Amino acid sequence: MLKNNVKITHFALLMSFLNFLFFHFPFFSYVVKNVDYKSFNGVFLIISLIIVVLVVNALIFYLICSLSRYVGKFLLVLFFIISAVAVYFINTYGVLIDKSMIGNILNTNYAESSSFFSIKLIIYLVVFGVLPSIYIIKVKIINETWKRFGITSSLTLLLILTLVFANASNWLWIDKNAKVIGALPMPWSYVANTYLFYKDKFKSNEKEILLPDATIKDNQKSVVVLVIGESARSQNFSLYGYKKNTNPLLSKMDNLFHFDATSCATYTTAGVKCILEHTNTDKLYEILPNYLYRNNVEVIWRTTNWGEPPVHIKNYQNREALMPNCKGEGCNYDEILLAGLKDQILASKKNKILIVLHTSTSHGPTYSKKYPPQFETFKPVCNSVELGNCSQTELINAYDNTIVYTDYILSKVIEDLKQLNEYKSTMIFVSDHGESLGEKNLYMHGVPISIAPKEQYEIPFIVWVSNGSKQVKANKVLSQNNVFHSVLNFLNIQSPIYDEGMSIYK
């Protein structure tokens, strides 16, 4: 039985042990898989890491509670609750709680977060979070003298330093695997990476860096529709050789081109930023819609998604703004982005128009809810948010149906553009990143790009042009940054920042 009155050293050790027991299986599972556990050096590293994790956490909990029992208890409750949720996502979806994943979490809205709700999540939360928290709140902690505090802290630090230097031969292995092992220990993975995320955010987003002024070179009516895909990976498009016919409509289109492409990152905020900027950088340069709007181009942004950099234009329309002018079942899905689109183009008083449609069609885990029932071409499908509970066939069928629906939406965009006889028009479809569907036991996206599997960064880049407008280069592998320069080319906008080599059009 757990005692109601506990010495602070025993309390810190107990909290560290529970933290180790509940939340560190993914960490040590990765370590065991990636060291030679049959060698003396491998065994020594594993044992050292176990001791270090237990001792470091115990020391930190001890220090916090010594300074203030109330603050210590509050933080421990917070840690156990958040760690319970974090380890659920690690175990269920194979995610890593690194800086980019923290960005994903902080940019997630209610609609997306609610799609992850499951009984399993509640069980994790109650067993690993709520129950320990009840004990933490109720227990009475007995403090020690400051002399005892000094001796305990000093000896513990000495033990940690001894183990660190005893593993000098393993420092190279730790450095090599730092991205992964730094994203798994609880609670420090999300504590440290939340700090790093905000540090980078404040540094990069202090002020948008304006680009040099641009000049519109002619009065020819031209329109570009840029469709930003969500979690679409190229290998599931039949245009790219996929065995299942996921592109029944686009495959019959004239003047349609598709190119191999890679994303700059494996999560939405960075992927969309890269699509909209002239170069891949950590700095916040003026993005394409803001730049063109400032230089007298009609810019319309329609979205059922989120995570884009700040958009400074007049016509920014989310789902709520589009709903009053939309009719039919398609309004509950990404078809809402097309409602009245052609009329909005024709109503413009400007000759140069950029339209951005930011979709959410292939975002997991609820793939089967991202398309109308009539688009359920491949069956059976996965209906669970716990993707590991579905068969590979069910999961891929549900995802493939989102690609079939994407095919339909893109074909509708093209059909609308074909009716604009006065305009030279083009459609560019490029995804923010790819998606894992159980390969290597990974699901969805967000693995750091340096170690991500190809499923998470190989993306479709599909282009359609109207008759008599522009010719498309015989491009090879494209990047998301090709979009910025291609749009300037098509709209015939002269800019010092324009790079001819980055345009997909001749």
MIFI-216972 format. One line per field, with one value per residue (C-alpha): residue number from 1; residue in one letter; x negated, y, z. Coordinates in nm, 3 decimals. Example, Ala and Ser with C-alpha at 12.3 -4.5 7.8 and 13.67 -1.06 7.14 Angstrom:
2
num = (1, 2)
residu = (A, S)
u = (-1.230, -1.367)
v = (-0.450, -0.106)
w = (0.780, 0.714)
***
This chain:
506
num = (1, 2, 3, 4, 5, 6, 7, 8, 9, 10, 11, 12, 13, 14, 15, 16, 17, 18, 19, 20, 21, 22, 23, 24, 25, 26, 27, 28, 29, 30, 31, 32, 33, 34, 35, 36, 37, 38, 39, 40, 41, 42, 43, 44, 45, 46, 47, 48, 49, 50, 51, 52, 53, 54, 55, 56, 57, 58, 59, 60, 61, 62, 63, 64, 65, 66, 67, 68, 69, 70, 71, 72, 73, 74, 75, 76, 77, 78, 79, 80, 81, 82, 83, 84, 85, 86, 87, 88, 89, 90, 91, 92, 93, 94, 95, 96, 97, 98, 99, 100, 101, 102, 103, 104, 105, 106, 107, 108, 109, 110, 111, 112, 113, 114, 115, 116, 117, 118, 119, 120, 121, 122, 123, 124, 125, 126, 127, 128, 129, 130, 131, 132, 133, 134, 135, 136, 137, 138, 139, 140, 141, 142, 143, 144, 145, 146, 147, 148, 149, 150, 151, 152, 153, 154, 155, 156, 157, 158, 159, 160, 161, 162, 163, 164, 165, 166, 167, 168, 169, 170, 171, 172, 173, 174, 175, 176, 177, 178, 179, 180, 181, 182, 183, 184, 185, 186, 187, 188, 189, 190, 191, 192, 193, 194, 195, 196, 197, 198, 199, 200, 201, 202, 203, 204, 205, 206, 207, 208, 209, 210, 211, 212, 213, 214, 215, 216, 217, 218, 219, 220, 221, 222, 223, 224, 225, 226, 227, 228, 229, 230, 231, 232, 233, 234, 235, 236, 237, 238, 239, 240, 241, 242, 243, 244, 245, 246, 247, 248, 249, 250, 251, 252, 253, 254, 255, 256, 257, 258, 259, 260, 261, 262, 263, 264, 265, 266, 267, 268, 269, 270, 271, 272, 273, 274, 275, 276, 277, 278, 279, 280, 281, 282, 283, 284, 285, 286, 287, 288, 289, 290, 291, 292, 293, 294, 295, 296, 297, 298, 299, 300, 301, 302, 303, 304, 305, 306, 307, 308, 309, 310, 311, 312, 313, 314, 315, 316, 317, 318, 319, 320, 321, 322, 323, 324, 325, 326, 327, 328, 329, 330, 331, 332, 333, 334, 335, 336, 337, 338, 339, 340, 341, 342, 343, 344, 345, 346, 347, 348, 349, 350, 351, 352, 353, 354, 355, 356, 357, 358, 359, 360, 361, 362, 363, 364, 365, 366, 367, 368, 369, 370, 371, 372, 373, 374, 375, 376, 377, 378, 379, 380, 381, 382, 383, 384, 385, 386, 387, 388, 389, 390, 391, 392, 393, 394, 395, 396, 397, 398, 399, 400, 401, 402, 403, 404, 405, 406, 407, 408, 409, 410, 411, 412, 413, 414, 415, 416, 417, 418, 419, 420, 421, 422, 423, 424, 425, 426, 427, 428, 429, 430, 431, 432, 433, 434, 435, 436, 437, 438, 439, 440, 441, 442, 443, 444, 445, 446, 447, 448, 449, 450, 451, 452, 453, 454, 455, 456, 457, 458, 459, 460, 461, 462, 463, 464, 465, 466, 467, 468, 469, 470, 471, 472, 473, 474, 475, 476, 477, 478, 479, 480, 481, 482, 483, 484, 485, 486, 487, 488, 489, 490, 491, 492, 493, 494, 495, 496, 497, 498, 499, 500, 501, 502, 503, 504, 505, 506)
residu = (M, L, K, N, N, V, K, I, T, H, F, A, L, L, M, S, F, L, N, F, L, F, F, H, F, P, F, F, S, Y, V, V, K, N, V, D, Y, K, S, F, N, G, V, F, L, I, I, S, L, I, I, V, V, L, V, V, N, A, L, I, F, Y, L, I, C, S, L, S, R, Y, V, G, K, F, L, L, V, L, F, F, I, I, S, A, V, A, V, Y, F, I, N, T, Y, G, V, L, I, D, K, S, M, I, G, N, I, L, N, T, N, Y, A, E, S, S, S, F, F, S, I, K, L, I, I, Y, L, V, V, F, G, V, L, P, S, I, Y, I, I, K, V, K, I, I, N, E, T, W, K, R, F, G, I, T, S, S, L, T, L, L, L, I, L, T, L, V, F, A, N, A, S, N, W, L, W, I, D, K, N, A, K, V, I, G, A, L, P, M, P, W, S, Y, V, A, N, T, Y, L, F, Y, K, D, K, F, K, S, N, E, K, E, I, L, L, P, D, A, T, I, K, D, N, Q, K, S, V, V, V, L, V, I, G, E, S, A, R, S, Q, N, F, S, L, Y, G, Y, K, K, N, T, N, P, L, L, S, K, M, D, N, L, F, H, F, D, A, T, S, C, A, T, Y, T, T, A, G, V, K, C, I, L, E, H, T, N, T, D, K, L, Y, E, I, L, P, N, Y, L, Y, R, N, N, V, E, V, I, W, R, T, T, N, W, G, E, P, P, V, H, I, K, N, Y, Q, N, R, E, A, L, M, P, N, C, K, G, E, G, C, N, Y, D, E, I, L, L, A, G, L, K, D, Q, I, L, A, S, K, K, N, K, I, L, I, V, L, H, T, S, T, S, H, G, P, T, Y, S, K, K, Y, P, P, Q, F, E, T, F, K, P, V, C, N, S, V, E, L, G, N, C, S, Q, T, E, L, I, N, A, Y, D, N, T, I, V, Y, T, D, Y, I, L, S, K, V, I, E, D, L, K, Q, L, N, E, Y, K, S, T, M, I, F, V, S, D, H, G, E, S, L, G, E, K, N, L, Y, M, H, G, V, P, I, S, I, A, P, K, E, Q, Y, E, I, P, F, I, V, W, V, S, N, G, S, K, Q, V, K, A, N, K, V, L, S, Q, N, N, V, F, H, S, V, L, N, F, L, N, I, Q, S, P, I, Y, D, E, G, M, S, I, Y, K)
u = (0.000, -0.115, -0.173, 0.003, -0.309, -0.623, -0.975, -1.059, -1.344, -1.113, -0.840, -1.080, -1.204, -0.848, -0.743, -1.051, -0.982, -0.616, -0.722, -0.976, -0.727, -0.438, -0.604, -0.945, -0.869, -0.893, -1.227, -1.392, -1.228, -1.407, -1.737, -1.728, -1.648, -1.938, -2.226, -2.405, -2.245, -2.449, -2.776, -2.915, -2.914, -2.549, -2.437, -2.634, -2.467, -2.116, -2.176, -2.335, -2.037, -1.793, -1.983, -2.025, -1.654, -1.550, -1.807, -1.774, -1.395, -1.412, -1.661, -1.448, -1.130, -1.323, -1.452, -1.110, -0.928, -1.201, -1.158, -0.778, -0.559, -0.255, -0.436, -0.596, -0.262, -0.100, -0.380, -0.380, -0.004, -0.048, -0.337, -0.147, 0.166, -0.025, -0.263, 0.033, 0.171, -0.173, -0.260, 0.084, 0.001, -0.351, -0.224, 0.080, -0.058, -0.435, -0.481, -0.782, -0.728, -0.988, -0.982, -0.786, -0.526, -0.484, -0.411, -0.149, 0.015, 0.022, 0.170, 0.440, 0.798, 1.094, 1.224, 0.893, 0.818, 1.166, 1.111, 0.847, 1.090, 1.112, 1.182, 0.815, 0.714, 0.947, 0.798, 0.444, 0.554, 0.724, 0.473, 0.149, 0.264, 0.563, 0.494, 0.132, 0.251, 0.503, 0.223, -0.008, 0.260, 0.348, 0.000, -0.174, -0.541, -0.784, -1.071, -1.435, -1.687, -1.882, -2.199, -2.044, -1.914, -2.267, -2.423, -2.151, -2.167, -2.550, -2.580, -2.309, -2.481, -2.810, -2.646, -2.496, -2.828, -3.011, -2.770, -2.786, -3.168, -3.176, -2.975, -3.216, -3.252, -2.874, -2.851, -2.875, -2.580, -2.378, -2.459, -2.366, -2.027, -1.964, -1.662, -1.470, -1.587, -1.533, -1.168, -1.074, -1.168, -0.879, -0.815, -1.126, -1.059, -0.757, -0.893, -1.220, -1.066, -0.786, -1.056, -1.250, -0.933, -0.848, -1.209, -1.217, -0.870, -0.956, -1.286, -1.144, -0.808, -0.908, -0.839, -0.757, -1.045, -0.900, -1.015, -1.111, -0.818, -0.686, -0.543, -0.252, -0.381, -0.059, 0.321, 0.393, 0.658, 0.489, 0.589, 0.392, 0.569, 0.322, 0.467, 0.270, 0.327, 0.324, 0.130, 0.139, -0.144, -0.226, -0.259, 0.119, 0.203, 0.258, 0.107, -0.219, -0.178, 0.033, 0.206, 0.551, 0.734, 0.745, 0.740, 1.025, 1.101, 0.760, 0.617, 0.853, 0.767, 0.576, 0.294, 0.236, -0.118, -0.250, -0.598, -0.792, -0.828, -0.939, -0.816, -1.039, -0.894, -0.654, -0.403, -0.149, -0.282, -0.628, -0.498, -0.248, -0.507, -0.747, -0.482, -0.415, -0.772, -1.029, -1.298, -1.323, -1.431, -1.369, -1.303, -0.953, -0.965, -0.656, -0.450, -0.303, 0.057, -0.057, -0.318, -0.079, 0.201, -0.037, -0.131, 0.226, 0.318, 0.662, 0.596, 0.862, 0.783, 1.038, 0.969, 1.109, 0.769, 0.529, 0.157, 0.068, -0.157, 0.026, 0.227, 0.278, 0.543, 0.904, 1.068, 0.977, 1.266, 1.284, 1.557, 1.791, 1.764, 1.827, 2.118, 2.401, 2.340, 2.303, 2.580, 2.581, 2.400, 2.063, 2.072, 1.975, 1.655, 1.385, 1.624, 1.731, 1.411, 1.559, 1.892, 1.941, 1.571, 1.621, 1.859, 1.609, 1.341, 1.573, 1.674, 1.314, 1.221, 0.855, 0.680, 0.448, 0.598, 0.449, 0.683, 0.553, 0.765, 0.627, 0.789, 0.799, 0.916, 0.649, 0.579, 0.595, 0.684, 1.049, 0.985, 1.326, 1.502, 1.323, 1.528, 1.901, 2.036, 2.053, 1.673, 1.617, 1.476, 1.251, 1.391, 1.376, 1.247, 1.095, 1.340, 1.129, 0.911, 0.674, 0.518, 0.317, 0.645, 0.736, 0.598, 0.354, 0.613, 0.886, 0.654, 0.520, 0.871, 0.996, 0.695, 0.725, 1.086, 0.963, 0.740, 1.038, 1.225, 0.924, 0.925, 1.290, 1.228, 0.931, 1.129, 1.410, 1.158, 1.031, 1.385, 1.460, 1.141, 1.218, 1.534, 1.339, 1.274, 1.134, 0.870, 0.546, 0.568, 0.374, 0.422, 0.134, 0.190, -0.086, -0.062, -0.199, -0.359, -0.296, -0.154, -0.256, 0.004, -0.151, -0.480, -0.760, -0.483, -0.444, -0.116, -0.022, -0.314, -0.546, -0.866, -1.167, -1.252, -1.611, -1.493, -1.143, -1.040, -0.974, -0.599, -0.600, -0.783, -0.725, -0.430, -0.222, -0.283, -0.008, 0.035, 0.308, 0.292, 0.561, 0.524, 0.310, 0.174, -0.168, -0.382, -0.515, -0.884, -1.000, -1.073, -1.228, -1.206, -1.039, -1.024, -0.748, -0.945, -0.881, -0.526, -0.616, -0.821, -0.580, -0.288, -0.488, -0.574, -0.217, -0.072, -0.360, -0.473, -0.826, -1.015, -1.379, -1.312, -1.193, -1.408, -1.350, -1.509, -1.245, -0.946, -0.767, -0.644, -0.845)
v = (0.000, 0.354, 0.561, 0.892, 1.043, 1.009, 1.149, 1.375, 1.147, 0.844, 1.046, 1.164, 0.808, 0.673, 0.938, 0.865, 0.491, 0.536, 0.777, 0.518, 0.230, 0.410, 0.623, 0.489, 0.168, 0.342, 0.499, 0.175, -0.023, 0.206, 0.179, -0.203, -0.220, 0.009, -0.116, -0.447, -0.569, -0.891, -0.702, -0.577, -0.217, -0.243, -0.393, -0.128, 0.150, 0.012, -0.029, 0.317, 0.476, 0.303, 0.435, 0.784, 0.813, 0.703, 0.916, 1.234, 1.235, 1.163, 1.449, 1.698, 1.596, 1.617, 1.968, 2.099, 1.958, 2.082, 2.437, 2.420, 2.119, 2.288, 2.379, 2.035, 1.858, 2.078, 2.010, 1.635, 1.613, 1.808, 1.583, 1.259, 1.380, 1.510, 1.212, 0.972, 1.140, 1.164, 0.797, 0.700, 0.876, 0.732, 0.377, 0.412, 0.614, 0.581, 0.960, 1.136, 1.424, 1.651, 2.021, 1.974, 1.755, 2.022, 2.264, 2.023, 1.994, 2.369, 2.431, 2.165, 2.291, 2.125, 1.951, 1.776, 1.693, 1.547, 1.297, 1.124, 1.051, 0.682, 0.455, 0.353, 0.719, 0.748, 0.431, 0.571, 0.902, 0.745, 0.469, 0.657, 1.012, 1.051, 0.771, 0.875, 1.237, 1.152, 1.002, 1.299, 1.543, 1.346, 1.245, 1.448, 1.512, 1.532, 1.771, 1.722, 1.962, 2.185, 1.999, 1.668, 1.834, 1.948, 1.607, 1.419, 1.657, 1.654, 1.274, 1.229, 1.473, 1.290, 0.958, 1.106, 1.261, 0.934, 0.740, 1.003, 0.993, 0.614, 0.602, 0.826, 0.552, 0.569, 0.946, 0.908, 0.664, 0.902, 1.195, 0.992, 0.895, 1.223, 1.320, 1.010, 0.954, 1.324, 1.289, 0.992, 1.040, 1.178, 1.452, 1.621, 1.551, 1.781, 2.026, 2.086, 2.077, 2.317, 2.562, 2.511, 2.554, 2.889, 3.000, 2.946, 3.093, 3.418, 3.439, 3.373, 3.547, 3.876, 4.052, 3.936, 4.016, 4.204, 4.111, 4.365, 4.525, 4.345, 4.469, 4.328, 4.315, 4.283, 4.309, 3.952, 3.797, 3.512, 3.297, 3.046, 2.803, 2.663, 2.362, 2.272, 1.906, 1.759, 1.440, 1.325, 1.091, 1.038, 0.659, 0.622, 0.822, 0.605, 0.893, 0.790, 0.421, 0.304, -0.023, 0.087, 0.345, 0.638, 0.900, 0.798, 1.158, 1.327, 1.040, 1.139, 1.511, 1.682, 1.923, 1.750, 1.693, 1.528, 1.545, 1.371, 1.605, 1.618, 1.825, 2.044, 1.892, 1.625, 1.849, 2.103, 2.434, 2.392, 2.227, 2.504, 2.770, 2.612, 2.602, 2.973, 3.102, 3.171, 2.966, 2.710, 2.902, 2.929, 3.301, 3.436, 3.598, 3.753, 3.462, 3.437, 3.550, 3.848, 3.945, 3.933, 4.106, 4.390, 4.417, 4.458, 4.096, 3.963, 3.698, 3.465, 3.214, 2.939, 2.684, 2.389, 2.349, 2.549, 2.590, 2.845, 3.144, 3.475, 3.564, 3.939, 3.964, 4.082, 3.762, 3.500, 3.253, 2.959, 2.691, 2.914, 3.198, 2.964, 2.768, 3.024, 3.008, 2.630, 2.376, 1.998, 1.715, 1.825, 2.126, 1.894, 1.803, 1.980, 2.046, 2.352, 2.515, 2.517, 2.679, 2.987, 2.986, 3.048, 3.338, 3.489, 3.481, 3.643, 3.912, 4.024, 4.362, 4.266, 4.086, 3.878, 3.636, 3.385, 3.146, 2.921, 2.622, 2.469, 2.125, 1.871, 1.563, 1.304, 1.401, 1.108, 0.930, 0.948, 0.897, 0.734, 1.052, 1.282, 1.194, 1.152, 0.793, 0.766, 0.796, 0.482, 0.305, 0.063, -0.157, -0.259, 0.056, 0.142, 0.336, 0.340, 0.626, 0.359, 0.280, -0.012, -0.196, -0.195, -0.433, -0.285, -0.342, -0.150, 0.137, 0.176, 0.145, 0.432, 0.644, 0.559, 0.676, 1.020, 1.025, 0.933, 1.226, 1.454, 1.343, 1.452, 1.792, 1.867, 1.765, 2.002, 2.287, 2.216, 2.200, 2.541, 2.688, 2.549, 2.761, 3.085, 3.152, 3.501, 3.378, 3.194, 2.951, 2.686, 2.462, 2.352, 2.078, 2.011, 1.843, 1.981, 1.642, 1.269, 1.007, 0.679, 0.402, 0.142, 0.099, 0.038, 0.058, 0.433, 0.615, 0.958, 1.207, 1.430, 1.224, 1.463, 1.504, 1.387, 1.040, 1.031, 0.745, 0.836, 0.792, 1.111, 1.338, 1.205, 1.414, 1.471, 1.781, 1.795, 2.073, 2.154, 2.438, 2.579, 2.568, 2.848, 2.961, 2.838, 2.538, 2.323, 2.236, 1.875, 1.898, 1.617, 1.624, 1.937, 2.095, 2.294, 2.615, 2.577, 2.700, 3.061, 3.122, 2.930, 3.149, 3.466, 3.328, 3.232, 3.566, 3.746, 3.932, 4.071, 4.062, 4.081, 3.771, 3.565, 3.264, 3.138, 2.803, 2.744, 2.797, 2.491, 2.693, 2.788)
w = (0.000, -0.073, 0.241, 0.302, 0.464, 0.255, 0.286, -0.005, -0.126, -0.129, -0.303, -0.576, -0.631, -0.646, -0.899, -1.107, -1.097, -1.201, -1.476, -1.593, -1.578, -1.749, -2.013, -2.117, -2.303, -2.647, -2.549, -2.439, -2.718, -2.965, -2.775, -2.765, -3.139, -3.229, -3.010, -3.003, -2.681, -2.698, -2.654, -2.322, -2.448, -2.557, -2.226, -2.035, -2.238, -2.176, -1.801, -1.782, -1.960, -1.723, -1.421, -1.570, -1.659, -1.309, -1.127, -1.338, -1.311, -0.937, -0.891, -1.085, -0.904, -0.574, -0.651, -0.761, -0.458, -0.222, -0.349, -0.329, -0.256, -0.414, -0.737, -0.741, -0.706, -0.972, -1.222, -1.151, -1.209, -1.532, -1.639, -1.575, -1.759, -2.064, -2.070, -2.068, -2.381, -2.543, -2.492, -2.629, -2.956, -2.964, -2.912, -3.140, -3.431, -3.398, -3.370, -3.221, -2.977, -3.136, -3.219, -3.542, -3.368, -3.100, -3.385, -3.520, -3.178, -3.116, -3.461, -3.426, -3.396, -3.223, -3.536, -3.593, -3.231, -3.172, -3.454, -3.238, -2.953, -2.858, -2.561, -2.562, -2.517, -2.216, -2.063, -2.104, -1.954, -1.651, -1.572, -1.643, -1.575, -1.343, -1.091, -1.018, -1.000, -0.726, -0.517, -0.585, -0.468, -0.152, -0.029, 0.240, 0.160, 0.452, 0.377, 0.477, 0.628, 0.388, 0.487, 0.384, 0.066, -0.026, 0.035, -0.159, -0.456, -0.472, -0.455, -0.719, -0.957, -0.903, -0.995, -1.312, -1.421, -1.352, -1.574, -1.850, -1.868, -1.828, -2.152, -2.347, -2.608, -2.666, -2.713, -3.091, -3.090, -2.873, -3.103, -3.412, -3.262, -3.082, -3.295, -3.193, -2.836, -2.765, -2.870, -2.650, -2.280, -2.074, -1.977, -2.112, -2.481, -2.490, -2.229, -2.417, -2.764, -2.667, -2.555, -2.881, -3.088, -2.927, -2.936, -3.314, -3.359, -3.182, -3.367, -3.713, -3.690, -3.534, -3.861, -4.213, -4.448, -4.747, -5.097, -5.367, -5.549, -5.857, -6.188, -6.391, -6.752, -6.956, -6.943, -7.049, -6.823, -6.639, -6.344, -6.139, -5.907, -5.656, -5.475, -5.162, -5.084, -4.735, -4.657, -5.019, -5.113, -5.479, -5.463, -5.420, -5.734, -6.042, -6.242, -6.074, -6.158, -5.864, -5.954, -5.828, -6.040, -5.800, -6.081, -6.311, -6.415, -6.427, -6.630, -6.916, -6.910, -7.190, -7.108, -6.772, -6.642, -6.328, -6.180, -5.909, -5.614, -5.252, -4.961, -4.744, -4.428, -4.302, -4.125, -4.243, -4.110, -4.262, -4.581, -4.658, -4.572, -4.821, -5.096, -5.051, -5.018, -5.287, -5.112, -4.834, -4.526, -4.153, -4.195, -4.254, -4.597, -4.753, -4.882, -5.232, -5.162, -4.954, -5.213, -5.509, -5.319, -5.228, -5.597, -5.727, -5.807, -5.709, -5.442, -5.301, -5.025, -4.952, -4.681, -4.487, -4.321, -4.104, -4.036, -4.304, -4.229, -4.167, -4.480, -4.534, -4.805, -4.832, -4.955, -4.693, -4.673, -4.433, -4.415, -4.211, -4.466, -4.761, -4.611, -4.675, -5.052, -5.070, -5.132, -5.122, -4.950, -5.085, -4.851, -4.565, -4.748, -4.948, -5.238, -5.039, -5.167, -5.519, -5.429, -5.650, -5.742, -6.115, -6.044, -5.801, -6.072, -6.328, -6.077, -6.032, -6.179, -6.209, -6.493, -6.277, -6.027, -5.783, -5.604, -5.327, -5.221, -4.901, -4.868, -4.584, -4.777, -4.690, -4.329, -4.087, -3.881, -3.995, -4.367, -4.420, -4.306, -4.553, -4.862, -4.948, -4.939, -5.320, -5.335, -5.128, -5.432, -5.246, -4.968, -4.685, -4.514, -4.177, -3.958, -3.640, -3.519, -3.383, -3.717, -3.584, -3.515, -3.885, -4.143, -4.393, -4.667, -4.481, -4.398, -4.752, -4.902, -4.685, -4.777, -5.147, -5.143, -5.031, -5.339, -5.560, -5.406, -5.459, -5.824, -5.850, -5.688, -5.914, -6.222, -6.115, -6.081, -6.432, -6.578, -6.424, -6.567, -6.914, -6.922, -6.867, -7.234, -7.181, -6.938, -6.974, -6.685, -6.501, -6.201, -5.979, -5.722, -5.469, -5.130, -4.803, -4.720, -4.757, -4.521, -4.358, -4.364, -4.138, -4.327, -4.072, -3.810, -3.869, -3.918, -4.052, -4.064, -3.864, -3.849, -3.877, -4.247, -4.196, -4.089, -4.240, -4.470, -4.833, -4.784, -4.576, -4.823, -5.179, -5.295, -5.610, -5.820, -6.085, -6.341, -6.594, -6.850, -7.075, -7.453, -7.590, -7.256, -7.144, -7.228, -6.947, -6.920, -6.916, -6.545, -6.346, -5.967, -5.833, -5.488, -5.324, -5.387, -5.762, -5.700, -5.616, -5.931, -6.155, -6.049, -6.120, -6.465, -6.555, -6.448, -6.627, -6.318, -6.323, -5.994, -5.882, -5.673, -5.975, -6.069, -6.425, -6.340, -6.072, -6.301, -6.438, -6.739, -7.046)
***
